[in-house]
Amino acid sequence: MRSTSGPEGFPSEVKWLPGIDLMDSQVGEKLAASLKAESQPLAAVIISAGHFSTEDLSAEKGPNWEEELRMYTTSSIAPVFIVHSLAKAGLLQKGSKVVFISSEAGSIGLRHEKEGGGNYAHHASKAALNMAGKLLSLDLKEKGVIISIVHPGFMRTEMTKGVGFDKYWDDGGAVTPDEAAASLIDWTDKLDMSKSGEYWAPRGPRDIGTAEVVLGGGLSTPLNLPW
């Protein structure tokens, strides 16, 4: 993490790794070096960092260059360097699972006039993460490393609140982080190579506003999302 110490109440048995900033070009090497002392492969790696800054085409707001760089770097560039460094250090071996926390926002197939445009870099950076995950799954297949790309659910977090999405929480079926985490843990535990490189919503379509509009009714849980 970027901060030097964990938040108040952080479990003492969990190791806190300071100075891990996904905007740093050396983030992968720093993380691998911090973990190398463990001297054993990682069973699971979950990359959940993200940044959301709203954008539209209005004269007043418009896209923001620096914010776009931050969104793309955090969501879709840094994860590639992290996985590369972990693999190079021997920390990803047969059976290791890497889970990319993407979003249904990264699905081009689910974009619909019902929700309109805007939020270019947030959505496109998630689509880029999806592609990176797919390609990494091909590169790491022979090593037996599993790559999973997931939409964890519409979240009741400070990030969604900070961009004004809290007004959609109730109608949109937003879940708390602990609810999403429980679903994610269950999903990760059951992962195998058959789902490597695929894009899923472990909690199904319940919080994806365009799912039924685009894909029709009777959708399953978990839901294999369209790219």
HELIX and SHEET records of a PDB file:
HELIX    1   1 VAL A   27  LYS A   36  1                                  10    
HELIX    2   2 TRP A   65  TYR A   72  1                                   8    
HELIX    3   3 THR A   73  ILE A   77  3                                   5    
HELIX    4   4 ALA A   78  LYS A   88  1                                  11    
HELIX    5   5 GLU A  104  GLY A  106  5                                   3    
HELIX    6   6 TYR A  120  ASP A  139  1                                  20    
HELIX    7   7 GLU A  158  GLY A  162  1                                   5    
HELIX    8   8 PHE A  165  TYR A  168  5                                   4    
HELIX    9   9 PRO A  177  LYS A  190  1                                  14    
HELIX   10  10 MET A  193  LYS A  195  5                                   3    
HELIX   11  11 ALA A  211  LEU A  215  1                                   5    
SHEET    1   A 5 ALA A  44  ILE A  47  0                                        
SHEET    2   A 5 LYS A  97  ILE A 101  1                                        
SHEET    3   A 5 ILE A 146  VAL A 150  1                                        
SHEET    4   A 5 GLU A 198  ALA A 201  1                                        
SHEET    5   A 5 LEU A 223  ASN A 224 -1                                        
END                                                                             
